[in-house]
Amino acid sequence: MVSSRLVFLSFIPLLVSAGSFEDFKNNQDNDYKQANVQFIDFQAKEDQAFKTHLKKEKEKILAYKKKVKAFWPQSDLEEAKKLTSYSKDLHTKKVIDFETNQIIISQISSSKNIHKDDLVRALNETLTLRTKKAYQDNKLEQDIKRLSKNSKYIKDSRLDNVSLLQIQKDSAKVNAKDISMTKKGNVYQIVYNLPKNSTYKRSYNYLIAAKSNATRFKLKAEVLLAIMHSESSFNPMARSHIPAFGLMQIVPRSAGIDSYLFLYKKRRLLSAAYLYNTKQNIEIGSAYFHILYYKYLSSIKNPQSRLYCAIAGYNTGAGNVARAFVYNNNVKKAAKVINTMSPSQVYNHLQKNLKYDEPKHYLKRVSERSIRYKELYRL
């Protein structure tokens, strides 16, 4: 009788424990569901904030373009390889063409007494311009910056202060007598040609960052430099119509979010100022190339074949690279085909079968420029 009572009494804690465990499990499930709902809700708020910011930014650009076009039919505001700025009254236009290595200073004037010295002074200021001043003097960029200030979802930053053209002040001075001024209608203009090797000289500005990020992300520095050359011709304040920003032309809504999440475990929309910071831009671009090479395209076994696909993917996306081989976006299926081919066959297949001409040209340019930078800097 005593033993049976002991058995019964000893069974009571088991019943209590079982009940407690079920309660614990239910609480855990509820906590998980609640946390998941909160995460989805938070992500939705982030996405809405991103969309709202981009919409407002677009509105600012369109409004500014409208003002500019009243004076200048061709505004050149959203070309990655050109940096265009206007005076407050919009009568003076300065263009640095990083691709053709030209500086063009234009001024609208109804007066016949316009002084060439004024244009040459603007040219000399442009030759030694640094990113901070270029950004501070740009009305459109300042208007857009104000949009980022009060949002916890937008990651803003200060610019580093690098030389746009890598020209020293003592060698930059241009005399009015050495340059010609032309006139078309009421527009006066001077054009200054930079040395032919200027693009490669500018690359030296970013060599250290390319090397350090190549080591950090297990990439090749020459490839990173070739991407910068092909994307922006080393214009640190590049803004394209997409929009994409900076040296490596980061699209905030896609590559920017993916890379920042990979690096800092947070989803953020990166502001223009954040991506005009050259160190941050190269970090984000390198991280994205790492994601392409080591994650999205990891099923491709041959390193050179994978490199060709990653270069094309940087321009057109991994899904479009897959489509060139299997006619859908499935990268793993494409990798099975790619793994039966030599690197040269992969390169030729991409040149023939990528859907658009742009990524074909891009792959060719980056591949060729990578070789040049490897030789130039003995990488």
C-alpha positions in Angstrom: 0.0 0.0 0.0 2.8 2.4 0.9 4.7 1.5 -2.3 1.7 2.1 -4.5 1.1 5.4 -2.8 4.7 6.3 -3.5 4.3 5.4 -7.2 1.2 7.5 -7.4 2.9 10.5 -5.7 6.0 10.2 -7.8 3.8 10.3 -11.0 2.3 13.6 -10.1 5.5 15.7 -10.8 5.7 13.9 -14.2 2.2 15.1 -15.1 3.0 18.6 -13.9 6.3 18.5 -15.9 4.5 17.3 -19.0 2.0 20.1 -18.7 4.7 22.7 -18.0 6.6 21.5 -21.1 3.5 21.8 -23.3 2.9 25.3 -21.9 6.6 26.2 -22.5 6.5 24.8 -26.1 3.3 26.8 -26.8 4.8 29.9 -25.4 7.9 29.4 -27.5 5.8 28.9 -30.6 3.8 32.0 -29.9 6.9 34.0 -29.2 8.4 32.8 -32.5 5.3 33.6 -34.4 5.0 37.0 -32.8 8.7 37.7 -33.5 8.3 36.6 -37.1 5.2 38.8 -37.6 7.1 41.7 -36.0 10.1 41.1 -38.4 7.8 41.0 -41.4 6.1 44.1 -40.3 9.4 45.9 -39.7 10.7 44.8 -43.1 7.5 46.1 -44.7 8.0 49.5 -42.9 11.6 49.5 -44.2 10.5 48.8 -47.7 7.9 51.5 -47.6 10.5 53.9 -46.3 12.8 53.0 -49.1 10.1 53.5 -51.7 9.0 56.8 -50.2 12.6 58.1 -50.2 13.3 57.0 -53.8 10.0 58.6 -54.9 10.9 61.9 -53.2 14.4 61.8 -54.6 13.0 61.3 -58.1 10.6 64.2 -57.7 13.6 66.5 -56.6 15.6 65.4 -59.7 12.7 66.0 -62.1 12.0 69.4 -60.5 15.6 70.5 -60.8 15.9 69.1 -64.4 12.9 71.2 -65.3 14.6 74.4 -64.0 17.9 73.5 -65.7 16.3 72.7 -69.1 14.9 76.3 -69.3 18.5 77.3 -69.8 20.3 74.1 -71.0 18.4 71.6 -73.2 20.9 68.9 -72.4 21.2 68.7 -68.6 23.7 65.8 -68.3 22.6 65.3 -64.7 22.4 61.5 -64.6 25.4 60.2 -66.6 27.9 58.1 -64.5 31.0 59.2 -66.5 30.1 62.9 -66.4 30.0 65.2 -63.4 27.9 68.2 -64.3 27.3 71.2 -62.0 25.5 74.6 -62.4 25.9 78.0 -60.8 23.1 79.2 -58.6 21.6 81.3 -61.4 22.0 78.4 -63.8 23.9 80.5 -66.3 27.3 78.7 -65.9 27.6 75.0 -66.6 30.7 72.9 -65.7 31.2 69.4 -67.1 33.9 66.9 -66.3 33.8 64.2 -68.8 35.7 61.3 -67.1 35.4 59.1 -70.2 36.7 61.4 -72.8 39.0 63.3 -70.3 37.6 66.7 -71.1 36.5 69.6 -69.1 33.9 71.9 -70.7 32.9 75.2 -69.2 29.9 77.0 -70.7 28.3 80.3 -69.9 25.1 81.9 -71.1 25.5 85.7 -71.6 23.6 88.3 -73.6 26.5 90.6 -73.2 29.2 91.0 -75.9 31.7 91.9 -73.2 32.0 88.4 -71.6 35.5 87.8 -70.3 37.3 84.6 -71.2 39.1 85.0 -67.9 35.9 84.2 -66.0 35.6 80.9 -67.8 39.3 80.1 -67.4 39.0 80.8 -63.6 36.1 78.3 -63.4 38.3 75.8 -65.3 41.2 76.2 -62.9 38.8 75.7 -59.9 37.5 72.5 -61.6 40.9 71.1 -62.2 41.7 71.0 -58.5 38.2 70.2 -57.3 37.8 67.8 -54.4 34.7 65.7 -53.6 33.6 67.6 -50.5 33.4 70.9 -52.2 31.8 69.4 -55.4 29.1 67.9 -53.2 28.6 71.0 -51.0 28.3 73.2 -54.1 25.8 70.9 -55.8 22.3 72.2 -55.1 20.5 69.0 -56.3 22.7 66.8 -54.1 22.1 69.1 -51.1 18.3 69.0 -51.7 18.4 65.2 -51.8 20.6 65.0 -48.7 18.0 66.8 -46.6 15.6 63.9 -47.5 17.8 61.4 -45.7 18.3 63.3 -42.4 15.3 62.1 -40.4 14.9 58.5 -41.6 16.3 55.6 -39.5 16.1 53.4 -42.5 18.4 55.5 -44.7 22.1 55.2 -44.0 23.8 58.5 -44.6 27.5 59.5 -44.3 30.1 62.2 -44.8 32.2 62.2 -47.9 35.9 61.6 -47.8 37.8 64.4 -49.4 39.6 63.0 -52.5 40.8 64.9 -55.6 38.4 64.3 -58.5 41.1 64.5 -61.2 44.3 63.7 -59.3 46.0 66.9 -60.5 48.2 69.0 -58.2 47.5 72.7 -57.9 51.0 73.7 -59.1 50.6 71.9 -62.4 46.9 72.8 -62.9 47.1 76.4 -63.8 45.8 77.2 -67.3 46.3 80.7 -68.8 43.7 82.4 -70.8 46.1 82.9 -73.7 46.6 79.2 -74.0 42.9 78.3 -74.6 40.3 79.3 -77.2 36.8 80.4 -76.5 33.9 79.6 -78.9 30.5 81.1 -79.2 27.2 79.5 -80.3 24.1 81.7 -80.0 24.4 83.3 -76.5 26.5 80.5 -75.1 30.3 81.0 -74.7 32.4 77.9 -74.1 36.0 76.7 -73.5 37.1 73.0 -73.7 40.2 71.7 -71.9 41.7 68.3 -72.8 43.2 66.3 -69.9 46.3 64.1 -70.7 45.4 60.9 -72.5 46.6 58.7 -69.5 44.4 60.6 -67.0 42.1 57.6 -66.4 44.9 55.4 -65.3 46.4 58.2 -63.2 43.1 58.5 -61.4 43.1 54.8 -60.7 46.1 55.2 -58.4 43.8 57.1 -56.0 41.9 53.9 -55.4 44.7 51.3 -55.6 45.2 50.9 -51.8 41.4 50.4 -51.3 41.2 47.9 -54.1 44.1 45.9 -52.7 42.7 45.9 -49.1 39.2 44.9 -50.2 40.5 42.3 -52.6 42.4 40.7 -49.6 39.4 41.0 -47.3 36.9 39.5 -49.7 39.2 37.0 -51.5 39.0 38.8 -54.8 41.5 40.2 -57.4 42.4 43.9 -57.0 42.9 44.3 -60.8 39.3 43.1 -61.3 38.0 45.7 -58.8 39.9 48.5 -60.6 38.7 47.3 -64.0 35.1 47.4 -62.7 35.6 51.0 -61.4 37.1 52.0 -64.7 34.2 50.4 -66.7 31.4 51.7 -64.4 32.5 55.3 -63.8 35.9 56.0 -65.4 36.9 56.7 -61.7 34.3 59.4 -61.2 33.7 59.2 -57.4 30.5 61.2 -57.6 29.0 59.2 -60.5 25.2 59.2 -60.5 23.4 57.3 -63.3 19.7 57.4 -64.3 19.0 53.9 -62.8 20.0 55.4 -60.2 23.4 53.9 -59.3 26.1 55.8 -57.4 29.8 56.2 -57.1 32.9 54.5 -58.4 31.4 51.0 -58.6 27.9 52.2 -59.5 26.0 50.7 -56.6 22.2 50.5 -56.9 20.9 51.2 -53.4 17.7 49.2 -53.8 19.4 46.0 -54.7 23.2 45.6 -54.4 23.3 48.3 -51.7 20.8 46.5 -49.4 22.4 43.0 -50.1 25.9 44.2 -49.4 25.1 46.2 -46.3 23.1 43.3 -44.9 26.0 41.0 -45.6 28.5 43.3 -43.9 26.5 44.8 -41.0 23.5 42.5 -40.5 21.0 45.4 -41.1 18.9 46.3 -44.1 19.5 49.9 -45.0 19.0 52.1 -48.1 22.3 53.7 -48.7 22.2 57.4 -49.5 24.1 59.1 -52.3 26.5 60.7 -49.9 27.2 57.2 -48.3 28.1 55.9 -51.8 30.1 59.0 -52.9 32.4 58.2 -50.0 35.1 56.3 -52.0 36.1 53.9 -49.2 32.5 52.9 -48.5 31.7 52.6 -52.2 34.6 50.2 -52.8 33.7 48.2 -49.7 30.1 47.8 -50.8 31.0 47.0 -54.4 33.6 44.5 -53.4 31.2 42.9 -50.9 28.6 42.5 -53.7 31.1 41.0 -56.1 32.1 38.6 -53.2 28.4 37.6 -52.8 28.1 37.0 -56.6 31.3 34.9 -56.8 31.1 33.0 -53.5 27.3 32.7 -53.0 25.1 33.2 -56.1 27.5 31.5 -58.5 29.3 29.1 -56.1 28.1 26.0 -58.0 30.5 26.9 -60.9 33.6 24.9 -60.2 36.3 26.5 -62.4 37.5 29.8 -60.8 38.0 31.5 -64.2 34.6 30.4 -65.6 33.0 31.7 -62.4 34.9 34.9 -62.6 33.6 35.5 -66.2 30.1 34.8 -64.9 30.5 37.1 -61.9 31.8 40.0 -64.1 28.8 39.6 -66.4 26.5 39.2 -63.3 27.8 42.5 -61.8 26.3 44.2 -64.8 23.2 42.2 -65.6 22.5 40.0 -62.5 23.1 36.3 -61.8 19.7 35.3 -63.2 20.4 36.8 -66.6 23.8 35.0 -66.7 22.0 31.7 -66.0 19.5 32.5 -68.7 22.3 32.6 -71.2 22.9 28.8 -70.6 19.6 27.3 -69.7 17.0 29.9 -70.8 15.7 30.4 -67.2 17.1 32.1 -64.1 18.1 28.9 -62.3 21.8 29.3 -61.5 22.3 25.7 -60.3 21.0 24.3 -63.5 23.2 26.7 -65.5 26.2 25.7 -63.4 25.8 22.0 -64.5 26.1 23.2 -68.1 29.0 25.6 -67.3 30.9 22.9 -65.5 31.1 20.9 -68.7 32.8 23.8 -70.5 36.3 25.3 -70.5 36.7 28.9 -69.4 37.2 30.1 -72.9 34.1 28.3 -74.0 32.1 30.0 -71.1 33.4 33.4 -72.2 32.5 32.9 -75.8 29.1 31.5 -74.9 28.4 34.6 -72.8 29.4 36.8 -75.6 27.1 35.0 -77.9 24.1 34.3 -75.7 23.7 37.1 -73.1 20.4 38.7 -73.8 21.6 42.3 -74.1 24.7 43.8 -75.8 25.6 45.9 -72.8 26.7 43.0 -70.5 28.6 41.5 -73.5 30.6 44.7 -74.0 31.0 45.0 -70.2 32.5 41.5 -69.8 35.0 42.2 -72.6 36.0 45.6 -71.2 36.4 44.4 -67.6 38.4 41.3 -68.7 40.7 43.3 -70.9 41.2 46.1 -68.3 41.9 43.6 -65.6 44.9 42.4 -67.5 46.1 46.0 -68.0 45.8 46.8 -64.3 47.5 43.6 -63.3 50.5 44.6 -65.5 50.4 48.3 -64.5 50.5 47.7 -60.7 52.3 44.3 -60.8 49.4 42.7 -59.0 
